[in-house]
Amino acid sequence: MAAHAEAVTKDQLWGGGRSPFGISYGKMMMWYFLVSDALTFGGLLTAYGVIRHASSDPWPVGEQVFESLPGLHGSYPLIYVALMTFILIISSVTMVLAVEAGHRNDKKGVIKWMLYTVLGGFFFLGSQAWEWSHFIHGSGGGFQMLKPMDVNATNDKGETITMHLDGGTWVHMTSDLGHAYEHALEHGDHIEVNGSNLVITPAHHEGGEHGEHAEHGDAAQPSQHELSLVLNKYILVREGDQDLRKLTVKGEEAAKLMNNMAEGTLVFGANLSKNEYAIQQQYANFFFFITGFHGFHVLQGVIINLVIFLMALSGVFERRGHYEMVEKVGLFWHFVDLVWVFVFTFFYLV
């Protein structure tokens, strides 16, 4: 037979000495903090959405910016970002299991699942550091067209398309071409356009360090007859309802583009003043601030989780007779996970 609810007088409920919601003071304050932090992240993401909607300039596309995997060459759009997101979600699952073990006063279970949670957090932080490094270094470089021109290009289907590129159009180069150009600029090499080839002449041909550099410079030259350009999705000529993203430009057409490029200012990577991915600078600024702010929260969570893990390992909670601290840090970790879902959607999917 079900037990009847206990009648509690008003004086007992609000007279102090007990929580009106049946939870501890610590968990109540954690919820207050999480609500205020949610409003902060909500304001930042709303500002990002407003700026993007109001911008008339091309906006970078996530799968074209984040398409690299550590140690591998080629294009793997959003694969690594999806992996680090999956690991963070799994770490939230292990946190749930740690809290559940704490409810049963299972010391070994709490230690095991908290360890997995900490490892997942470290993996996410390392992945985000690599992603930032790649974003800052760049994936090839970009330049702004100095003057309008018509260019004949071949799309992925082998069809020839005539594009009109206005002055100011932002062009994102392929990795091989961009890195060869960047390498040459850093070492003061002579750069010139010869037909459809970008010719890089090393500054020194002697042996030693400069000799090694000369060999690298020669090897870094792009193809003699073909230049591939990846254009931002929002500035592409549309054929019906299809966006034409990857286009191949050959021969004289490539020479025209490279002459335009050689006269302009090239940008490699991204910082707070310019970025290679688009002429719109606000994208990089918001990316650094919002993902950095979230990364700071993850770092805090990893440190706190590590402290809780060590406390559980030393038997602190076992002596207290409860594992409520695990539940409180679990609330924060789930919040960090939930916020990343929104950050992931705004910057990588939309």
C-alpha positions as CSV (number, residue, x, y, z in Angstrom):
1,M,0.0,0.0,0.0
2,A,1.4,3.4,-1.0
3,A,2.5,5.7,1.8
4,H,0.6,8.9,2.3
5,A,2.5,12.2,1.7
6,E,3.7,13.8,5.0
7,A,1.9,17.0,5.8
8,V,4.4,19.8,6.4
9,T,3.3,23.1,8.0
10,K,4.2,26.4,6.6
11,D,6.5,27.2,9.5
12,Q,8.3,23.9,9.1
13,L,8.7,24.5,5.3
14,W,9.9,28.0,5.3
15,G,11.2,28.4,8.8
16,G,14.7,27.5,7.9
17,G,16.8,24.4,8.5
18,R,15.5,22.5,5.5
19,S,15.4,22.9,1.7
20,P,11.9,23.6,0.4
21,F,12.8,21.7,-2.8
22,G,14.3,18.7,-1.1
23,I,17.8,19.3,-2.4
24,S,21.0,20.4,-0.7
25,Y,22.3,24.0,-0.7
26,G,25.2,23.0,-2.9
27,K,23.1,21.6,-5.7
28,M,20.8,24.6,-5.5
29,M,23.7,27.0,-6.0
30,M,25.1,24.8,-8.9
31,W,21.7,25.2,-10.7
32,Y,21.8,28.9,-10.1
33,F,25.3,29.1,-11.7
34,L,24.3,26.9,-14.6
35,V,21.3,29.0,-15.4
36,S,23.4,32.2,-15.4
37,D,26.1,30.5,-17.6
38,A,23.4,29.3,-20.0
39,L,22.2,32.9,-20.4
40,T,25.8,33.9,-21.2
41,F,26.3,31.3,-23.9
42,G,22.8,32.0,-25.2
43,G,23.7,35.7,-25.6
44,L,27.0,34.9,-27.4
45,L,25.4,32.5,-29.9
46,T,22.5,34.9,-30.5
47,A,25.0,37.6,-31.3
48,Y,26.8,35.3,-33.7
49,G,23.5,34.5,-35.4
50,V,22.5,38.1,-35.7
51,I,25.9,39.1,-37.2
52,R,25.8,36.3,-39.7
53,H,22.3,37.0,-40.8
54,A,23.0,40.7,-41.2
55,S,26.2,40.2,-43.1
56,S,26.2,40.7,-46.9
57,D,29.7,39.2,-47.2
58,P,30.3,35.5,-47.9
59,W,30.3,33.3,-44.8
60,P,32.6,30.3,-44.5
61,V,31.1,26.8,-44.7
62,G,32.1,24.5,-41.8
63,E,32.7,21.4,-43.9
64,Q,35.1,23.4,-46.1
65,V,37.1,24.9,-43.2
66,F,37.3,21.9,-41.0
67,E,38.2,19.0,-43.3
68,S,41.5,17.7,-41.9
69,L,42.5,14.7,-39.8
70,P,45.7,14.6,-37.8
71,G,48.4,12.7,-39.7
72,L,46.3,12.3,-42.9
73,H,46.2,14.2,-46.1
74,G,43.1,14.8,-48.1
75,S,39.6,16.1,-47.4
76,Y,37.6,14.7,-44.5
77,P,34.9,17.2,-43.9
78,L,33.9,17.5,-40.2
79,I,35.2,13.9,-39.4
80,Y,37.5,14.9,-36.6
81,V,35.0,17.4,-35.2
82,A,32.4,14.7,-35.1
83,L,34.9,12.4,-33.4
84,M,35.7,14.8,-30.6
85,T,32.0,15.6,-30.2
86,F,31.2,11.9,-29.9
87,I,34.0,11.5,-27.2
88,L,32.5,14.4,-25.2
89,I,29.1,12.8,-25.3
90,I,30.5,9.5,-24.2
91,S,32.2,11.2,-21.3
92,S,28.8,12.6,-20.2
93,V,27.5,9.0,-20.2
94,T,30.4,7.8,-18.0
95,M,29.6,10.7,-15.7
96,V,26.0,9.4,-15.4
97,L,27.4,6.0,-14.5
98,A,29.7,7.6,-11.9
99,V,26.8,9.4,-10.3
100,E,24.7,6.2,-10.3
101,A,27.6,4.3,-8.6
102,G,27.8,7.1,-6.0
103,H,24.1,6.6,-5.2
104,R,25.0,3.0,-4.4
105,N,28.1,4.0,-2.4
106,D,30.1,2.0,-4.8
107,K,33.6,3.4,-4.4
108,K,35.2,1.3,-7.2
109,G,32.5,2.2,-9.6
110,V,32.9,5.9,-9.0
111,I,36.7,5.7,-9.4
112,K,36.4,3.8,-12.7
113,W,33.8,6.0,-14.3
114,M,35.3,9.2,-13.1
115,L,38.6,8.1,-14.6
116,Y,37.0,7.5,-18.0
117,T,35.3,10.9,-17.7
118,V,38.6,12.7,-17.1
119,L,40.3,10.9,-20.0
120,G,37.4,11.9,-22.3
121,G,37.8,15.5,-21.2
122,F,41.6,15.4,-21.9
123,F,41.0,14.0,-25.3
124,F,38.5,16.8,-26.2
125,L,40.9,19.5,-24.9
126,G,43.7,18.1,-26.9
127,S,41.5,17.8,-30.0
128,Q,40.3,21.4,-29.6
129,A,43.9,22.6,-29.2
130,W,44.9,20.8,-32.5
131,E,41.8,22.3,-34.2
132,W,42.7,25.8,-33.1
133,S,46.3,25.3,-34.3
134,H,45.1,24.1,-37.7
135,F,42.6,27.0,-37.9
136,I,45.3,29.5,-37.1
137,H,47.9,28.0,-39.4
138,G,45.4,27.7,-42.3
139,S,44.5,25.1,-44.8
140,G,46.0,26.7,-47.9
141,G,45.4,30.4,-47.9
142,G,43.1,32.8,-49.5
143,F,43.2,36.1,-51.5
144,Q,40.8,38.8,-52.6
145,M,40.2,39.4,-56.3
146,L,41.6,42.8,-57.3
147,K,39.5,43.2,-60.4
148,P,36.5,41.4,-61.9
149,M,37.1,38.7,-64.5
150,D,35.4,35.8,-66.3
151,V,37.0,32.4,-65.7
152,N,36.2,29.1,-67.5
153,A,36.3,26.2,-65.0
154,T,35.5,22.5,-64.8
155,N,33.2,21.2,-62.1
156,D,33.2,17.8,-60.4
157,K,31.1,16.4,-63.2
158,G,33.5,17.4,-65.9
159,E,31.3,20.2,-67.2
160,T,32.7,23.5,-68.3
161,I,31.3,26.5,-66.6
162,T,31.9,30.2,-67.1
163,M,32.1,32.1,-63.8
164,H,32.1,35.8,-63.4
165,L,34.2,36.7,-60.3
166,D,33.6,40.3,-59.1
167,G,36.4,42.4,-57.7
168,G,36.5,41.7,-54.0
169,T,35.5,38.0,-54.4
170,W,37.3,35.9,-51.8
171,V,39.0,32.8,-53.2
172,H,40.2,29.9,-51.0
173,M,43.2,28.1,-52.4
174,T,44.0,24.4,-52.2
175,S,46.4,23.2,-49.5
176,D,49.3,22.4,-51.8
177,L,49.4,25.7,-53.6
178,G,48.8,27.8,-50.5
179,H,51.5,26.1,-48.4
180,A,54.0,26.3,-51.2
181,Y,53.3,30.1,-51.6
182,E,53.4,30.6,-47.8
183,H,56.7,28.7,-47.5
184,A,58.2,30.9,-50.3
185,L,57.1,34.1,-48.7
186,E,58.5,33.2,-45.3
187,H,61.9,32.5,-46.8
188,G,62.1,35.4,-49.2
189,D,62.0,33.3,-52.3
190,H,61.4,34.8,-55.7
191,I,57.8,34.2,-56.9
192,E,56.5,34.7,-60.4
193,V,53.8,33.5,-62.7
194,N,54.9,31.6,-65.8
195,G,52.1,30.5,-68.0
196,S,49.9,28.4,-65.8
197,N,52.6,27.6,-63.3
198,L,53.5,29.4,-60.1
199,V,57.3,29.4,-60.2
200,I,59.2,29.6,-56.9
201,T,62.9,30.2,-57.0
202,P,64.6,29.7,-53.7
203,A,66.6,32.6,-52.4
204,H,69.8,30.5,-51.9
205,H,71.0,27.5,-53.7
206,E,74.0,26.7,-51.6
207,G,74.3,23.6,-49.5
208,G,73.4,23.2,-45.8
209,E,70.1,24.6,-44.6
210,H,69.5,26.8,-47.6
211,G,70.2,23.9,-49.9
212,E,67.7,21.7,-48.1
213,H,65.2,24.6,-48.4
214,A,65.9,24.9,-52.1
215,E,65.1,21.3,-52.6
216,H,61.9,21.7,-50.6
217,G,60.9,24.8,-52.5
218,D,61.3,23.0,-55.9
219,A,59.2,20.0,-54.6
220,A,56.5,22.3,-53.3
221,Q,55.6,23.8,-56.7
222,P,52.1,23.0,-57.9
223,S,51.3,21.2,-61.1
224,Q,52.5,22.7,-64.4
225,H,49.1,22.6,-66.1
226,E,46.4,22.5,-63.4
227,L,45.3,24.7,-60.5
228,S,42.4,23.7,-58.3
229,L,40.6,26.4,-56.4
230,V,38.0,25.8,-53.6
231,L,35.6,28.7,-53.6
232,N,33.4,29.6,-50.7
233,K,29.9,28.2,-51.0
234,Y,28.1,31.6,-50.9
235,I,30.0,33.2,-53.7
236,L,29.7,30.4,-56.2
237,V,27.8,30.6,-59.4
238,R,24.7,28.5,-59.0
239,E,23.6,26.0,-61.6
240,G,19.9,25.4,-60.9
241,D,19.7,24.6,-57.2
242,Q,23.1,23.1,-56.9
243,D,26.1,24.9,-55.4
244,L,29.3,24.4,-57.3
245,R,32.1,24.1,-54.7
246,K,35.2,22.5,-56.2
247,L,36.3,23.9,-59.5
248,T,39.3,23.1,-61.7
249,V,40.9,25.9,-63.7
250,K,43.5,25.1,-66.3
251,G,45.9,26.7,-68.8
252,E,45.4,30.4,-69.6
253,E,42.5,30.6,-67.2
254,A,44.8,29.5,-64.3
255,A,47.4,32.0,-65.4
256,K,44.9,34.9,-65.3
257,L,43.8,33.9,-61.8
258,M,47.4,33.5,-60.5
259,N,48.4,36.9,-61.9
260,N,45.5,38.4,-60.0
261,M,46.6,36.5,-56.9
262,A,50.3,37.5,-57.3
263,E,49.3,41.2,-57.4
264,G,47.0,40.9,-54.3
265,T,47.5,40.3,-50.6
266,L,47.4,36.6,-49.6
267,V,46.1,35.6,-46.2
268,F,47.2,32.4,-44.5
269,G,45.2,31.0,-41.5
270,A,43.1,33.1,-39.2
271,N,43.6,35.6,-36.4
272,L,41.7,38.5,-34.8
273,S,42.4,40.8,-37.8
274,K,42.0,38.7,-40.9
275,N,41.3,35.1,-42.0
276,E,41.8,33.1,-45.1
277,Y,38.4,31.5,-45.1
278,A,36.4,34.5,-46.1
279,I,36.5,38.3,-46.3
280,Q,34.1,38.4,-43.3
281,Q,36.3,38.7,-40.3
282,Q,33.6,38.4,-37.6
283,Y,33.5,34.6,-38.3
284,A,37.0,34.1,-36.9
285,N,36.5,36.5,-34.0
286,F,33.3,34.7,-32.8
287,F,34.9,31.3,-33.4
288,F,37.9,32.1,-31.2
289,F,35.8,33.7,-28.5
290,I,32.9,31.2,-28.2
291,T,34.9,28.0,-28.7
292,G,37.6,29.4,-26.5
293,F,35.1,30.2,-23.8
294,H,33.6,26.8,-24.0
295,G,37.1,25.2,-23.9
296,F,37.8,27.2,-20.7
297,H,34.7,25.6,-19.2
298,V,35.9,22.1,-20.3
299,L,39.3,22.8,-18.7
300,Q,37.6,23.8,-15.5
301,G,35.5,20.6,-15.6
302,V,38.5,18.4,-16.3
303,I,40.4,19.9,-13.3
304,I,37.3,19.5,-11.0
305,N,36.6,16.0,-12.2
306,L,40.3,15.1,-11.6
307,V,40.0,16.4,-8.0
308,I,36.8,14.5,-7.4
309,F,38.5,11.3,-8.8
310,L,41.4,11.7,-6.4
311,M,39.1,12.4,-3.5
312,A,37.1,9.2,-4.3
313,L,40.4,7.3,-4.7
314,S,41.5,8.4,-1.2
315,G,38.2,7.4,0.3
316,V,37.0,10.9,1.3
317,F,33.4,10.4,0.2
318,E,33.3,6.9,1.7
319,R,34.1,8.4,5.1
320,R,31.5,11.1,4.6
321,G,28.9,8.4,3.8
322,H,27.7,10.0,0.6
323,Y,28.9,10.9,-2.9
324,E,26.9,14.1,-3.4
325,M,29.9,16.0,-4.8
326,V,30.0,13.6,-7.7
327,E,26.5,14.5,-8.6
328,K,27.2,18.3,-8.3
329,V,30.2,18.2,-10.6
330,G,28.2,15.9,-12.9
331,L,25.6,18.7,-13.4
332,F,28.4,21.0,-14.6
333,W,29.8,18.4,-16.9
334,H,26.5,17.7,-18.5
335,F,26.0,21.4,-19.0
336,V,29.4,21.7,-20.8
337,D,28.3,18.8,-23.0
338,L,25.0,20.4,-23.8
339,V,26.5,23.7,-24.7
340,W,28.9,22.1,-27.1
341,V,26.0,20.6,-29.0
342,F,24.8,24.2,-29.7
343,V,28.3,25.5,-30.5
344,F,28.8,22.5,-32.9
345,T,25.5,23.2,-34.6
346,F,26.2,27.0,-35.0
347,F,29.8,26.8,-36.3
348,Y,30.0,23.5,-38.1
349,L,26.6,22.5,-39.4
350,V,24.6,25.7,-40.2
